[in-house]
């Protein structure tokens, strides 16, 4: 115990000295206080200082700025929509539009080297090429094509069926 006595005296003295220094630092320089607004009352501040002080905790708006609640905004939008509909000519006077040709959706997928069929199925599902992930994985496992997926960019046009997707992924 005698060998630890001097160590404990040193530790205690160090803790006391550290606490005194910390308290001295806190008293000497207050943190982040502006000289004009430290203990000033709101009545002694000018308009800009008061606005800056309030902006730290609140949203500050000018008196002439108009604010709307969500319900008021919704009614204004509905009124504007009604006005725009009234401005448009009746449907009978509008010319008949020709049917638009459907464009074929073309999707490109980049497959990295060593990706599994599950990861590729996720990419295909997210891009809209396939609609059933499990059916695609089962087809790949049944035909033993999981390890034969070729790395690179693969293009899919339209909505191919699962066998076409599997053949595109496994051939160059």
C-alpha positions in Angstrom: 0.0 0.0 0.0 2.9 2.4 0.7 4.0 2.1 -3.0 0.6 3.2 -4.2 0.4 6.1 -1.7 2.5 8.5 -3.7 0.8 7.6 -6.9 -2.6 8.3 -5.4 -1.4 11.7 -4.1 -0.2 12.6 -7.6 -3.4 11.4 -9.2 -5.5 13.5 -6.7 -3.4 16.5 -7.1 -3.6 16.3 -10.9 -7.4 16.0 -10.9 -7.7 19.0 -8.6 -5.3 21.0 -10.8 -7.2 20.0 -13.9 -10.6 21.0 -12.5 -9.2 24.4 -11.4 -7.8 25.1 -14.8 -11.0 24.1 -16.5 -13.0 26.3 -14.2 -10.6 29.2 -14.9 -11.0 28.7 -18.6 -14.8 28.8 -18.3 -14.8 32.0 -16.3 -12.2 33.8 -18.4 -13.9 33.4 -21.8 -17.6 32.6 -22.2 -18.2 30.4 -25.3 -19.8 31.9 -28.5 -21.4 35.0 -26.9 -21.6 38.2 -28.9 -20.5 41.3 -27.0 -23.7 43.2 -27.8 -26.3 40.5 -27.1 -24.8 38.5 -24.2 -27.1 39.6 -21.4 -29.1 42.3 -23.3 -32.8 42.6 -22.9 -35.0 42.4 -26.1 -36.0 46.1 -25.6 -32.4 47.3 -25.8 -31.6 45.5 -29.1 -32.2 47.1 -32.5 -34.4 45.4 -35.1 -31.6 43.6 -37.0 -30.0 42.2 -33.8 -33.4 41.1 -32.5 -34.1 39.4 -35.8 -30.7 37.6 -35.8 -31.2 36.4 -32.2 -34.7 35.1 -33.0 -33.6 33.4 -36.2 -31.4 31.0 -34.2 -34.5 29.3 -32.8 -37.5 30.4 -34.9 -38.5 31.2 -38.5 -38.6 34.9 -38.9 -40.9 36.6 -41.5 -41.6 40.2 -42.3 -45.0 41.7 -41.5 -45.9 42.3 -45.2 -45.1 38.6 -46.1 -48.3 36.5 -46.5 -48.3 33.0 -45.0 -50.9 30.3 -45.8 -51.9 27.2 -44.0 -52.1 23.9 -45.9 -55.9 24.1 -46.1 -55.8 27.7 -47.5 -53.2 26.7 -50.0 -55.3 23.7 -51.1 -58.4 25.9 -51.7 -56.4 28.4 -53.7 -55.0 25.7 -55.9 -58.5 24.2 -56.5 -59.8 27.6 -57.5 -56.9 28.1 -60.0 -57.5 24.7 -61.5 -61.2 25.5 -61.9 -60.4 28.8 -63.6 -58.0 27.1 -66.0 -60.6 24.5 -66.9 -63.1 27.2 -67.6 -60.6 28.9 -70.0 -60.2 25.8 -72.1 -62.6 25.3 -75.0 -65.1 22.5 -74.7 -64.0 18.9 -75.6 -66.2 18.8 -78.8 -64.2 21.7 -80.3 -60.9 20.1 -79.7 -59.4 18.2 -82.6 -59.2 14.4 -82.4 -55.7 13.2 -81.7 -54.1 10.4 -83.7 -53.2 7.3 -81.8 -49.6 7.5 -80.7 -47.3 4.6 -81.7 -46.0 2.7 -78.7 -42.3 3.0 -78.4 -40.4 -0.1 -77.7 -38.7 0.1 -74.3 -35.0 -0.7 -74.5 -33.2 -1.5 -71.3 -29.4 -2.0 -70.8 -28.0 -3.9 -67.9 -24.3 -4.1 -66.9 -23.5 -7.4 -65.3 -20.2 -7.6 -63.4 -18.0 -10.7 -63.5 -19.0 -13.2 -60.9 -22.5 -11.9 -60.1 -25.0 -14.5 -59.1 -28.3 -15.1 -60.7 -30.1 -13.6 -57.7 -28.3 -10.3 -58.0 -28.9 -10.2 -61.8 -32.6 -11.1 -61.1 -32.9 -8.1 -58.8 -31.5 -5.8 -61.4 -33.8 -7.2 -64.1 -36.8 -6.9 -61.7 -36.0 -3.2 -60.8 -35.5 -2.3 -64.5 -38.8 -3.9 -65.5 -37.4 -6.6 -67.8 -38.9 -9.5 -65.7 -41.9 -9.5 -63.4 -41.2 -12.6 -61.3 -37.8 -13.0 -59.7 -38.3 -16.5 -58.3 -39.4 -17.9 -61.6 -36.3 -16.5 -63.3 -34.0 -18.0 -60.6 -35.8 -21.3 -60.9 -35.3 -21.3 -64.7 -31.6 -20.4 -64.3 -31.1 -23.2 -61.8 -33.1 -25.8 -63.8 -31.1 -25.1 -66.9 -27.9 -24.9 -64.9 -27.1 -21.4 -66.2 -26.2 -19.7 -62.9 -22.4 -19.9 -63.5 -22.7 -19.2 -67.2 -23.8 -15.5 -67.0 -21.5 -13.4 -69.1 -20.2 -10.2 -67.7 -20.8 -7.0 -69.8 -23.6 -4.9 -71.1 -26.8 -6.8 -72.1 -29.7 -5.1 -74.1 -33.3 -6.0 -73.7 -35.9 -4.7 -76.1 -39.6 -4.8 -75.3 -40.9 -7.4 -72.8 -39.0 -10.6 -73.4 -40.0 -13.9 -71.8 -37.8 -15.6 -69.2 -36.1 -18.0 -71.7 -35.2 -15.1 -73.9 -33.7 -13.2 -71.0 -31.7 -16.2 -70.0 -30.4 -16.7 -73.5 -29.4 -13.0 -73.7 -27.5 -13.2 -70.5 -25.6 -16.4 -71.3 -24.6 -15.6 -74.9 -22.4 -12.9 -76.4 
